[in-house]
Amino acid sequence: MAVEVISWLFVGIGSLFLLIGAIGLLRLGDIFARIHAAGLIDTMGLGFLILGMCFYSGFTLVTAKLIIIGIFMFFASPVSTHALSKAALDGNIKPEVDEDQRPDKRRLGAEE
């Protein structure tokens, strides 16, 4: 009984994080802010969901598979958000900022 309560608590926390990430995707302005919201919050939400499912399934082969999926997503989500932001910069999409605060006035993009 206690394991099921802990499991559903983690699933609920993970769902809350995913809901906050979805609201961030809708409310934030430019693509870079949206990528930031989705990349960080969704990784945390997925971690809590997988942790809750691991508690619910017990010590079985399903738990091992869930851990492997969690490890893969832990590395794949930041890599994909980095690739999306790099592609946006290469496509000449500039971040919406009030002023350029970089000390050297380099141009945004892939050329360095």
RAHUGI-V583118 format. One record per residue. N is the residue number from 1. PSI is psi in whole degrees, -180 to 180 (NA if undefined). OMEGA is omega in degrees with one decimal (none if undefined). NEAR is the number of other ideal C-beta (glycine too) atoms within 8 Angstrom. Layout:
N,PSI,OMEGA,NEAR / N,PSI,OMEGA,NEAR
This chain:
1,-45,-178.5,4 / 2,-35,179.5,5 / 3,-39,178.2,9 / 4,-38,178.1,8 / 5,-44,177.9,8 / 6,-42,179.3,10 / 7,-49,-179.2,12 / 8,-28,175.3,10 / 9,-46,178.2,9 / 10,-39,177.7,13 / 11,-40,177.5,13 / 12,-42,177.5,9 / 13,-43,178.1,10 / 14,-41,177.9,17 / 15,-37,177.4,10 / 16,-43,177.2,9 / 17,-43,178.9,13 / 18,-36,176.6,13 / 19,-42,177.4,8 / 20,-40,176.7,10 / 21,-38,178.2,14 / 22,-39,176.5,8 / 23,-38,176.9,8 / 24,-38,177.1,13 / 25,-35,-178.9,10 / 26,-35,-171.0,6 / 27,-29,-175.0,5 / 28,155,-168.8,10 / 29,-69,-171.9,4 / 30,174,-174.6,9 / 31,-32,-177.0,9 / 32,-39,175.4,10 / 33,-38,178.7,11 / 34,-41,177.6,11 / 35,-40,179.6,12 / 36,-46,-179.9,10 / 37,-45,-177.4,12 / 38,-41,-175.8,12 / 39,-44,-177.2,12 / 40,-50,-172.8,9 / 41,-39,-179.4,13 / 42,-34,176.6,12 / 43,-42,178.2,12 / 44,-43,179.0,10 / 45,-42,178.0,15 / 46,-37,177.6,13 / 47,-44,177.8,11 / 48,-39,177.4,13 / 49,-45,-179.3,13 / 50,-39,177.4,14 / 51,-42,177.2,11 / 52,-41,177.8,17 / 53,-32,176.7,12 / 54,-43,177.0,10 / 55,-40,-177.3,11 / 56,-37,-176.7,11 / 57,-17,-179.7,9 / 58,-164,-178.0,7 / 59,84,-178.0,3 / 60,-177,176.0,7 / 61,-29,177.5,5 / 62,-40,178.4,8 / 63,-42,178.5,11 / 64,-42,178.0,8 / 65,-40,177.7,8 / 66,-40,178.3,12 / 67,-40,177.6,10 / 68,-42,177.1,8 / 69,-42,179.5,9 / 70,-42,178.2,12 / 71,-43,178.8,8 / 72,-46,-178.7,8 / 73,-30,177.7,11 / 74,-35,178.3,9 / 75,-33,-175.0,8 / 76,-36,-177.0,8 / 77,-49,177.2,12 / 78,-35,179.1,9 / 79,-41,-179.4,8 / 80,-38,177.3,9 / 81,-36,175.9,12 / 82,-42,179.8,8 / 83,-39,177.7,8 / 84,-43,-179.8,10 / 85,-36,176.6,11 / 86,-41,177.6,9 / 87,-36,177.5,8 / 88,-41,176.9,11 / 89,-41,177.9,11 / 90,-26,177.7,8 / 91,16,177.6,6 / 92,32,171.6,6 / 93,118,-175.9,7 / 94,144,176.6,5 / 95,147,177.2,6 / 96,102,177.5,7 / 97,157,179.9,6 / 98,-44,179.2,2 / 99,156,179.4,4 / 100,115,-174.9,5 / 101,12,178.0,4 / 102,142,-178.3,6 / 103,-39,174.7,2 / 104,142,-172.8,4 / 105,55,176.2,5 / 106,155,176.3,6 / 107,142,176.5,5 / 108,139,176.8,6 / 109,-167,-172.7,7 / 110,-23,-176.2,6 / 111,123,179.1,4 / 112,NA,none,3
